[in-house]
Structure formats: structure tokens, C-alpha cells
Amino acid sequence: MRFGTRRVVFLALLVAMGTALHVVEGMLSIPMPIPGVKLGLANIVTLLAIYLYGFRDGMTVALLRVLLGSLIGGMFLSPGFLLGLTGAVSSTLVMAFLLKRTNCFSMIGISMAGAVAHNIGQLLAASLLLQSSAVIYYLPVLLLTGIPTGILTGFLLNSLLEHDKTSGILHDFTRA
Amino acid sequence: MTRGDKFLLAGLLLISLLSIAALYGRFSFFPDRVGPVRAVVSVQGKVVRTIDLPAASRSSFVINGRLGPSTVEVEGARVHMHEAPCNGKICVNQGWISHPGQSIVCIPGEILVRIEGAAPLDAVTR
């Protein structure tokens, strides 16, 4: 794996975009009666990084984004940070698998699976952290909210890729 | 959306509905067991009477406290101090108690009525 200057710069750009989305999203409050439901906008950037550069760089972007986002938001090493980290890792694993190893899903399906994987990973981390299996009652809520948010972010990414076909805005990212 | 997306969507929806059914169905079919509940009456620290709750019928009995006889009344799952010889009548005015952990205390008569048993948890925090 070669770390060309161009790729480092574009990965850094993706990390910056992901961090910005992560932080802004933390400021938005969704009118939901339950805590922990987020749009997962930062997932767009992770999926884009996997799409452009592959699994390892996608994971790098996801990890750096969570790290920087938590430092900026003042949540570093808090329980919320640990949950976000586990969620980001599990969703990156699932999305990279679906994107690179299967070809029957569009970005919508992949992002949906990523959102659900994020929520499940988060839930497992929460049950380890609280040493209680009672959080499992949160599972249906998180599954059901993961589906529409996943579709939304997948739809955004789909339209970005659609736009790229005519404008070629992503060309610079992958040019050698 | 591709066919794969639709299958994934349907699968995820199915799993969420199944998990809702599994998790919330558990409560209706296997409610959390509540242990036996009883009212324990003690005078000057010694247990003088225990009553299993809920009682079959309304009944009252006389407890001989330090000041004289007091009347404790049981009705269904709840207990109260019906009559007491003390001045303040705080125990009488407290009214009915029914939840494990609640108690009626009569300081002048040195009578304690306490409901014992495992209560279902309100919440757990760590």
C-alpha cells in the first residue's frame, strides 16, 4: 500500500468532511422521544472513502473521524465516544464487505446495512459497558430507526455518484 | 433501489418486527415474577405478627403497644393503622400502605408495621 501525497491529502479532506458532519450532527437534535437516534450523515464519508479507496482507508477515515469529532465535541473517551467508535468500526466492516464482496446492492442497501450494523455494534458495546443485557430492549427501536436513516444517507451518496457520472467531481480523488 | 436493496429492506424490517414481537411479547407471556409480600408488625423491636398479603378478607387485629392497644386493619393488599392510643395519631393519619418497603411507624407506641417482599425494580442504575 503506497501512501501517495495526493491520496493522503484526499483522505485528510474526507476525514475533515466526516468530522464536520459528525460535529454538526451532534448539535442537531432530532425530535424523537428516545436518545441515541442520529442521522448518521458522517457515514456518507466513510462509505465514500471505502468506495474510492477500499476497506483499509475507509476504516482509517472512520476511526480518525470519530477521534477528531469527539475531541472537538469534548466527548473523548466518554461512554458516548466508545459507543460511537464501536458503531463506526462495525458499520465500516459491514459496508466494506457488502461493497467489495457483493454486487447486488446499491449504495442505499449498503448504507442501510451500515446504519443497522452501527446501531447493533453500539448496542453490544453498551451492554458490555453497562454489564447488563437489559439494553437489548433498545434493539427494535434502533433497528427501525437505522433503516430510514440508512436509506437517506444512501440516497444522498447515490445522487452524489449520479452527479459524478456527468460532472466527474470525484475524478480528482482517484486520479493517480 | 436494486432488487438486493429491496430484499435487504424487507429482511431488516422482518427482523425488527420479529425482535419487537420477541422482546415485548416476553412481558405479556412471562411477566416478571413478584415474590411473596407480607406485612410484619413488631412492637419494641420484636415481631408480634405477620400477615400474608393480599389478605383474603378485610380484618383487623389489636396490637398491644407501649401505650396500650392499637388496631391494625388489613384489606386486600393494603394495611393501615385504624386506631391508636397516642396523641399525635401520625400513624393513623398516614393512611394505607401496600408496596414492599413502605412502613408505618408509631413512635409513642413503639409499633412498626412494615411491608416486606421483593418488589419489581423501578430502575437500575450503575
Interface residues (C-beta under 8 A of the other chain):
Chain A: T102 C104 F105 S106 I108 G109 M112 A113 V116 L130 Q131 S132 A134 I136 Y137 L139 P140 L143 L144 G146 I147 I151
Chain B: M1 T2 R3 G4 D5 L8 L9 L12 L13 I15 S16 S19 I20 L23 Y24 V124 R126
